[in-house]
Amino acid sequence: MQKLSVLIPAYNEEKTIVAILEVLKELKLDFSLEKEIIVVNDSSTDKTKVLLEEFKLANPETDITIYHQTSNLGKGAALHQAIKLAAGDFIVIQDADLEYDPTEYNRLLKPVIAGKADVVYGSRFMGGNPHRILFFWHSIGNKFLTTVSNAFTNLNLTDMETCYKLFRAEFLKGLDLKEKRFGFEPEVTAKICRIPKIRIYEVGISYYGRTYEEGKKINWQDGLRALWCILKYNTISK
């Protein structure tokens, strides 16, 4: 039976980590797929580590792997470790908060299971799904970064910076990824599109964004780093 690996990088997510794990525990996948959950705790300083261990102990029937980084290395580094641990046929990335809805995995999986896609991005900017209205400049920044990325990759994505990216595992595991922080998104996009005959799809998803008071971490410095990564991984370093 085929399996979906759900990768969760987590740093100081004590307010939401149990809630997202409860959703994933109850999640029913279509296409007769099994699922595994892999959480990489990026050396959190709050109760995230304790809550993760308590959840695993209380839910022995749930296929969950928990890995604790010895120091805070960043989201990208946490994902690198999670990718190594993943044993599924397909891999999807899930943030440790409630901004994205795991029930939409089936929407991402559909073109892959149908044999039409190898990679599927979940776009927050297409389709008729609900989206929380938040930051104007974040929206402009995301669209700008996506446009610049598209100019180099020759893709027509609407949301390069989306968390929800689903891959056939062999393609993601075959990439030599370097970025340790939020540069993961433009780097993986630049590198995945260079695989010969790779088929990349995009589907509309919901988005329940949070404010900085609610725990949002990405900022304008991360946007500048993402721009540098687009230039770096599409021109200087391949």
N, C-alpha and C positions, 0 to 999 in steps of 0.2 A: 504494500500500500504506500502511495506517495505521501510526502509530509511537507508541511509548511513550517519553516523556522521563523519565529517572530523575535527580532533583535531589539532590545531596549537598553539604550545607554541612560544611566540615571545618575544625577548629581543633585543632592539636597532636594529630594522630591518627597519628603515625608507626608506632605499634604495630599498627594495624589497617587503614590505608587501602589498602595493597597487597592484603591478603587480601580485602577487600570488592570491590575492583575485579576481582580474579581471578574471584570468584564471578559477578559481573555479566557479565564477558567471556564466560563459558561458559554463561550462562543462556539457556535456550531458552523462548521465549514461545509460548503457544498462540494460536489465532485468527489465524495468519499475520501477526503483528505484528513490525515492526522495532523496534529500540530505539536510543536515544542516551543517553549518560551525560554529565551536566554537573556538574562539581565546582567549587565556589567555595571556594577556600582563603582563610579569614578571617584573613590575615596571621599565619600560624602562626610560632612561634619555634623549633620543633624541625625535624626533617627532612621534614616533610610536603610542602613545596614541591618539594624535590629528588626525593622519591620519586614524586610525581605526574608530574613532567616525564620521569623515567626510564621510568615505566610507559607513558606516551604514546609515547615514542620507540621502546620495545621492542615496542609493539603497534599498528603502523600500520593494521591491518585493523579495529581497534575504533573505533567512532564515539564519540569522547570529546572533550569541550570542557573546557578547564581555564581558570579565571579566578582571578587573584590580586588580592584586595582590597589596597589600599595601606596600610590600617590596620585594626585589629581593631574591627569594628562590631557583631558579634553574629550569632547564628544567623538571626534574622529578616531582618536586612539581607542576609546571604548568600543566603537564599532569594529575596528580592526580585530580586536580580541574576540568580539562576538562572532564575527565572520569565521574565524578560525574554529570556533566551537560548534558552529552550526552543522547539523547532520541532515537537514532537510533537502528535498529536491528543489524547493523554491524558498526564497528568502524575502521577507518584507521588514522594513524598518518602522519601528513604532516609538514615538517619544513617550517619556514616562509620565506625561500629564494627560489631560482630557481634551486637548485641542482637536484631536482626530478621532474618528469613530471606527473601531475595529470591525464592526458589523459590515463595513464596506470592503473588507478584504475580498469577498466573493466577487465584487465588481472588478477589482484589480486582477483577480485570478482568471476571470472568464476568457479574455483573449489569449492568455497563455495556455490554458487547458484546451482551448479550441485549436491549438497549434498554429495560431496566427502571430503570436508575439513572443519575444524573449525577455523583454523588459517592459514594465508598465509604470508610468508616473501618474500619481493621483493629483489632478489639478484643482486648486482652490478657485480658479478664475474661469471655469467653464462649467456648463450644465446648470440645472435648476435646483441645486441642493442648497440647504441653509448655510449662511455664512454670518458670523458675528461681525458687526461693523466696529472697527477699532481705529487703527492708526493710518492716516493718509500717507505720511512719508514712508512708512513701512511698505505700503502697497506700491507706491511709486518706485521705491528702491528695489523691490522684488521684480517688478516688471522691467526696470532698467537692466538689472543683472541678467535676467532671462534673455532680453534682447541682445545684449552684448555676447552672452554665451552662444546664442543661436547664430550670430554672425560668424563665429569661429567654427562651430560644429556643423553648420548647415542643417540644423534641425529647425522645426517650427514649434517647439514647446511653448506652452503658455505659463508654466510654473516650474522652472528649473530648481528653485529653492524648496520645493515641497518636501516634507518629511516622508510622505508615502511614496516609496519607490519599491517595486517588487521585481525580483530578478530570478531567472533560472540560476540555480546555485553555481553551476560550473562556470558561468560567465563572471559572476561577481568574485568568486574565489580565485579566478585566474588573473585578476587585476593586481598590480603592484601599487597599492595605495600608500600615500605618504602623509597627508594632512591630518594633524592631530586634533584640530578644533573644528570650527564651523566651515572651514574650507573643504570639508568632505563633499558637499553637494556639487560645487562646480568641478572638483577634481574627478569624481566618479562619473559625472556626465561627459566630461572631455575624454575620459579613457574608455568608457563603455561604447561610445559611438564609433570608435575606431576599430572595433572588432569587425572583421569582414562579414558582410551580409546580416549584421545584427538587426533585429526587428524591434523597434521601439514604438510603443503605443502610449496614449494618454487618455484617461477617463476622468470625468468630473467627480469630485468628492465634496463632502461637507467640511466646514471648518468652524470650530468653536474656540477662537483665539482667547488668550488670557492677557491681562494687563501686567505691567511690571510689579504692581502690588500683589498680584495673584501668582507671581513666580516666573514671568517671562524673562529670559536671560540674554537673548541676542540683542546687539546694539549697533550703532553706526560704525564702530571700529571693526566689528565682524563683517559689515557690509563692504568696507574698504579692503579687508583681507580677502573676501570672496571675489572682488574685482581683480585683485592681484592674482589670485589663483586661476581665474579664467584666462588671463594673459599668460601666466606661467605654464599651465598644463596644455594650452593649445598652441603655444609658440616656442617657448624657451626650453621647457623640460617635458618630454613626452614619455 
